[in-house]
Every structure is written in structure tokens, then in C-alpha cells.
Amino acid sequence: MMHEYSMNILLHFLVFNLNIFCFVYDFGHIYKNEGHYFLAQTSRRTAEDSLNTEPSRQLVRITCDTTSPAVTMGLIISMPDRPKIDHTETDGCEQKLMNEDPMIVDHETEVSECGEAGLHSKYTDCTKNPGHAKFITLDTFTVNHLPAGYHDNILYDYINCIADLTVRVTTKMTSSSRPKFWPETTQPYPFNNSSTTNFRTGSGIVRSVNKYKDGLIQGGYLGASHSTKCWCIKCQRSDSPSNVWWEFNVYTATHVVFDEYEASHTSLRLFYDRDDSPVVIVDKISVVYVNIKHDKCMLKCVTCDINVGDKLIGMRETYLDAWKQVLGKYSVLRDTHKLTIIVSHPHGRSKKVSVGHWKDKIVLEEDGDIKFSYTTSTCPGSSGASVHCVGYSRWMWFELVHRGSLSSGLNCSGTGGVL
């Protein structure tokens, strides 16, 4: 049997050299369970929108020997469990193992008692980053904001692609199912004793986007929706719902949107690039997956607005092209410069770019997943934003999202399975 590192290399080979990248990234997720690795397609059925469970696994066969990797249908690869590492040095970077998170994290969800109208004062009265000098508007962001060695258009375009797909997440209700503490800690869980209807904002990022017509996925892919008509709120109230619509997934933090109840009271603001951007809202949202301990959540969203749907598909395709170029160029430098980029909606306002570097890469003992601490600036409203440690790869399912701030002054991510 191959070592897990060899498996990771092989998966990269399959993605880039067998031309299944878009399939894996848009439809599939690599899972590990009881020593097995497999590629699973996330089915788009409402039955899978159950809380605290992974989506059902429609297995994609990966037959692997050392001479002839191929992709067909139906087989699970058996692999040994991840070897345990104990304070070893890898590429000059210490990897720490822990079962319990010792870091006391302050969440960075913004709360406004006055709704949208109260966000301006939250921004101007900020005590964490007064003046927000390290938050760069999209209009003023240039390659010169990047550190030496990173002044190139490939990375600059990639960051702009991240910004395109970044969304503001707004939740107006709090679930009574929130736990009292973070798992395996005595740290209070955000809003655990709250039944308020306060206006809360975080950030998220669009990942997969698919177009449907009469219930069938378009664009040359295989798949179907649970419906033959659009299921957005407008169409649910209409006698003639659209037969063409777009479904897309958004990653955020679980402490931003905890469960289906909160998702049903959640909306997204898209394309909020500057203060005077047109207001584009998507408000039909359900939960696909949450992991409280790793603090990651995937939402399913729907729109039948052709301008929104086609724009998201175009942005997504541009992002994938840019991502592959950045990974190919910077993977060898990832543990040298440790560049870390976040695009978020601080204080629920228009999106901003933050540039910094990661400090600690922490490997969890029980499953080998990774989280980072970093200097990249964040504020309330940044919770759930996508964290991009340049040169590290990720599959769609293993997203790193911003979790909060530490007493040390650093910020930190939730947990994900980056390679």
C-alpha cells in the first residue's frame, strides 16, 4: 500500500493530468473513513441537508497502482491511517499535534442591534483595528500591496477572483441548539445562551455553481436537482416558477450559521465590492453540512436571476484557472514566505483585502487536519471568510475559514484538510 503522502501526490496527478479537476472540485470530495480514501460526489437532494452529517457518498472509483492510475466508477481505495507526527520539522515549519484546542478564540461575528443602519458606527468605532489601515479596498488594491517576491499579476488576479466570490452572510435568528461550549473545551460557544433576533454578519465564499434546466444540470455535467422548477422564495410563491435556475454552495463558519433553523433566517449579499455597490441579495438558503469542532459550514443557495447565475459561473471558472496557476507557481514557497490572504466583510461593510503571513500550522492528532494562526488582519464581520495560505492546495470540501482572534494578537482559522 502507498504511504499517504504518495496518495496525496497521486491525487494531484489525477486532478491535473487526467483532466478531472473540474469534476473533483465542483462535484467531488475526498473522504477518509476507517482507513479508506475515496472520492465522493455530493448529491443535490434535500434529504442530504441533514445536520452534523456528511453528504451521502456516491463513490467515484479511483483504481490506483504505481504504473497506471485511472478513473472509472465504483471502487474504494483502501489506505493506511495517517501516521502520527510529534513536534517534527517539515520544510522548516513546526507541526504540532493536539487533541484539544488550547487556544482561546474570540469569534468575529459582527452584531448590530440596529440592523444594517448600525454597521457604519461599528466600523468607525472599531477598537481592534482603528482606522482599518491594513484593510485594502478593492478599488485601491494593487500588486504593490503584496510582499517582495509576490509582485506578479498571476497572484494579483487570483486575489481579485477570491474577492469576486466573497459574500456577506447575515443571520437574524439564533438557534436554541447551539451548545454551551466548544467541543472538548470549557470555552463558551458564541451566542449559546441567546434567543435574540439581533442582526449578525459574517463572511463566506462561493464554491461550486451549477445551472439547471427542468431539473437537469447544464454544462456537460451529469446530475439532477431535487426539483424540476426553481425553488427560490420568489418562485415558491409564483404560479409559474422558472424552469431555469442556479444552485451554488457557500462556505462559512458554523458559529456564523449553526443549523437549518438559522439558515432559514439567513441571507447573502453578493458583489458588495464598495459602499455604493448595487444590493444583490440571495435569501433562499439551506444547510448541506456543518462541523462544530472544525467550525466549518456549507450552505446551499438558489437563484433564478440570470444575471446573478451567469455572473457567478463566469467568476467561478476564472477563479479555477487562477487557482491552478498560483498553486503551480507558489507551492514550493509556501513554507518560506507563508503568505496568507483573506477577503472579508469587516463590520458587515463592503469587502476588503488583508495581507499577512501565517505563524503556526497546527495538525490535529485525531484526523490529521490542519489549522493556521496568522497575522492577516481581521475584524468582527470577518468570521467565516475564506483563508488562503498561498501555495497550499485544497479540495472544495476541505475549506479553511476564519474562526476568530487570539489573545496573542494573532488570528486563526477553523480546521481543514489542506494538502
N, C-alpha and C positions, 0 to 999 in steps of 0.2 A: 504493500500500500504506500501511496505517496505521502510524504510529510505535508502538513497543512500549508506551509509556505509554498511548496510546489503546486498545491492545489490553487492557491491564490494566483500564482503566475499563469497557470493553465486557464483559469477563468478569464484573466486579462487577454490571453491568446485567443480564446473563443470569441470574446467580445470584439476585439479589434481586427482579427484576421479571418474570422468566419462570417463577418458581416451580420452578426446578430445583435449588435449593440442596441439598436433602437428597440428590438423585441425585448431584450433583457431590461432595458431601462424604463420602457413605457409599460410593460406588462408583467415582467417577472421580478421575483425577489429570490435571493439566495438564502436558504434557511439551514439551520443546523439543529438537529434534534436527535438525542441519544446516539451521538457519534456519526450521524448521517448528514451529508450535504446534498441539497437538491435545489433545483430551480423551480419555482412555483409561480404560476400565473394567478394574479389576483382576479377572481371572478367579480363581475359587476352585478351582484344580486343583493337585494336588500337583506336577505337572510344573513349575509355576512357582516352586516353592520352591528354586530353584537359587541358588547363592551368587554374589554380585557381579554379578547381572544384574537389570535392571528387569523387572517382571511383563510378560507378553505384553500386547499393546495391542489391545484390541477398541475400535475407533475409534467415537467418537460425533461425528457430523457437526455442525459449527458453521458455518452459512453466514452470512457477515458482509458486509453493505455498510453504508454510512453512514446508510441510511434505514430498513432493515428487517432487524434481526437476527432470526434464527430458529434453532431447534434441531430438526434431523432426524437421520437416520442416515447416516454413511458418508464424509464428506469431511474431508480435512486442510486446515487453513488455512496458507497459506504466508506467512511473516512475515520481515522482515529480521532479521539478527543484532542482539543487544543492542549499542547504542552504547557505546563505552568512555568512561569518565569519569576525569579525572585531578585528584584533590585539589580537587574543586569544592565549593561551598557549596550545599546543598539544604535549604531550610527551616531554615537556621541550623545544620545538622549537617554536619560534615565527613565525606565519604565517601572512604575510602582504597581503593586498588586494589593487589592484590598477587597474585603467582603462588605464592609460598611463604609459609607461615605462620611469621612470625618469633617468635611468642610461645611461650615455653617453658611448657608446661602440665603441671601435676601432676594426674593423674587423681584422681577422688574416689570410687573404688570402695572399700567397706569390706572388710577381710579379717579373718576370725576363725579362729584356729587351733582354737578350742574350740567352733565351731559357734554355734548360737543362744545357748547359755549364755554365750558370751564377749562378746556385744554390749553387755550392760549396762556392763561395765567400759570398753569402748571409748567409750561415751557419757560416763561420769563422768570419764574420764581424758583427754578431748579437749584438745589443745593449740591447735588452730586457733581455736575459739570456746569457751573455758572458761565453763561455766555456761549456754551457749546462750541468752543473754538476747534475742537477735534472732530466735529461732525460736519461733513462737507456736503453742500447741496449739489444736486445733480448738474445744475447749470454751471457751477464753478469747478467741478471735479475735472482734473487733468492728469496726465501721466506724471507730472511733477509732484503730485501728492504721494506718489509711490516711492519707496526707498531706493537707494542706489542699487543698480543691478536689475531693477524691475521696470525701468523706463521703456516699455515697449507697448505697441498697440495691441498685441495679442492679449496681454493681461488686462489692459485698459478696456478693450471691447468686452472681455469676459465679465468684468465687474459691472459694466453697464447692462449686460444681459441679466446678471443677478438682480440688479435694480429693477429691470423691466418686470420681473416675475415676483418681486416682493409685494406683499399685500398687508394692509392694516386689518387686524382682526378685532372686532368689537363684540363683547358679550354683555348682555343686560340682565341676566339672571344667574343665580348661584345654586348649584346642586346640593341637596342635603346629603348626598352620598359621598361627598369629599371626606377623606379620612382625617383623623385628628392629627396624625403625624406623618411625615415622610416615612416610607417603608424602612424598617430596621433602624430607625433613629428615634430620638425624642424631640426632634425639631418640628415645630408646628407646621402643618401643611397650609398653604395660602388659602385664605377665605374659608377655613374649615368650620368656623362657627358663625358663618354669615348667611343670612337669608335675605340679604339686601338686593335691591334692584339697581344698584349703582352701575353706572356706565364704565366698563372696564375695557382697556385696549391693550393689545399686544401686536406682535408681528408674525408673519408667516411667509411661505414661499410656494408658488405654484410648481408642481412637478409634472405629472402626466396630464395630457389634454387629449381628448378624443371626440370626434364628431360622429353623431348618429343620425340615421335617417330610417324612419319606420322601424326603429329598434335595432338596426344593424349598424355596426361600426363601419366607418368610412375610411378611405385612405389606403386600401390594400391590406388591412389587417383583418384577422379573424376575431370574432367576438360579438356579443349582443348585450343590450341593456335589459334590465328587468321590465322595461316599459316599451310600448310601441309609440308613445307620444311623449312630448316634453313634460317633465314633472316639476317645473319651476312653479312658484306660487301663482304667477300670472296665469299660466296655462291650467293649473288645477282649478282655477276659478272661471275658466273660459269654456264656452260650449264648443269651441273649435281650437283645441290645443295644437301647437305646432308639431309637425311630424319630423322636424329637423331641430337638433339641439346639440349642445356640447356639454360633456361632463369632464371635470378636472379635479385633481387631488391637490390639497394644500397641506403642507407640513407646518406644525406649530408645536408649542409645548403643552403637555397635559394640564399643567397648572393654569394655562390660559383658557382652554376649553376642555372640561373634565369628562363629560359624558354626553349622551344623546340629548338629555334634557337641556343642557347648556348650549349644545349645538343648535337646537331648535330655536334658541333665542340669540343666535349669533349672526352677524353679517360681515361681509368683506368689502373693503373699499379698494378697488383696483386702480392702477395707473395714477396714484396720488403722488406725482413727481414733484410738484411745487404747490405753494399755498393756494394758487388760483386755478389748479387743475380742475377740469370738469368732474363732477361727482358721479362715479360709476360704482353702483352697489350690487352685490350678489347676496341674496338673503335666503336661499333655499339650501340648507347645509345639513349633512348628517355625519355621524362618526363612522369611520371604517375601522380604526384601530387606535387603542391607547395603551401606553405602558407607563404606569405611575412611577415606578422605580427609576426608569431611564428617562422619564419626563419627555416623552415624545408622543405625538398625536397626529393621525392622518384624518383629514376631513374630505368628504366627497361633496362637490358643489355642482350646480347645474345652471345653464343659461341658454335661452334660445335667441339671444341678441346676436345676430350675425357679425356685427362689428366687434363685439367682445370676443366671441368664439374664434373667429378667424385671426384676430389680433393675437390671442393667446397661443394659438397653434404656431403662428409665424415666430413669435418670441421664443417659444419652446424649441423650435428647430434651430434657430440661431444660437440659443444657449448651448445646445448639444454640440454643435460644431466648435464653438469657442472652448467649451469644457475639454474636449479631446485635445485641442491644440495646447492648452495650458498644462494639462496633465503630462503630455509628451515632453514639453519643454522644461518643466519645473520639478518633476518628481525627484530628480537627483539632488535638488537643492532644498528639499522640504524641511530637513532637519538641520540645515545650516542657517538660513535666514529666518525660518519659522514664520513667514508672513501669514497673517490672519486678517481676513476681510469680513466685515459684517455690514449689511444694508438693512436698516430698520426704520421704524416709525417712532422716534423718541417722543414721549408725551402725547402720542396719538397724532402728531403733526406730520407734515409731508416727509417722505423718505430721505434719509441721509446716509452717506458712506462713511464708515470708520475704518481706519487702517492701523494695524498694530502687529504684534507678534505673540505667538503662544509661548508659555513658560513651562508648563508641566503637561506631560502626556501620561495619563493615568489609566492603567489597564485593570479592568475588573477581573478578579480571580475566577468567579463562577462561570463566566461565559466568554472572557477574553475581549469583550467590547471596550471601547476607548472613549474617554472624555478629556477635554483640554481646559486648562486655565490660560488666560491671555490678557494682554494689555489693551486690546482693542476697545475703544470707548463705547459704552452703552449707557442707557438711562431707563427710567420707568417708561414702558411702552415698547422696549426692545425685547422683552420676553418672547420666545418662540421664533425669533429671527434666525435665518439660516447662517451657520458659522462655517466659513470657508478657510480651512488651513491649506494654503496653496501648495499643490504637489501631492496631496493626499487624494485618493480616489474614493468614490462612494457609489453604491447602487442606490436606486430610488428608495428602497425600504430602510436603509441604514442612514438616515439623515441626522446630522448634528444640528441641534437648535440651541439658541441661547437660553440658559436657565436663570442666571442672576449674578449678583455681585458677592464678593467675599470680603471678610473683614480686613484682609491683607491689602485691599485696594485693587486686586485683580478681579477679573470677571471669569465666568465659567460656563461651559456648555452642559447640556444633558449628555447622555451616553449613546454612542452609535457604533456601527461596525465598519469603520473606515479601513481601507487597505493601504 
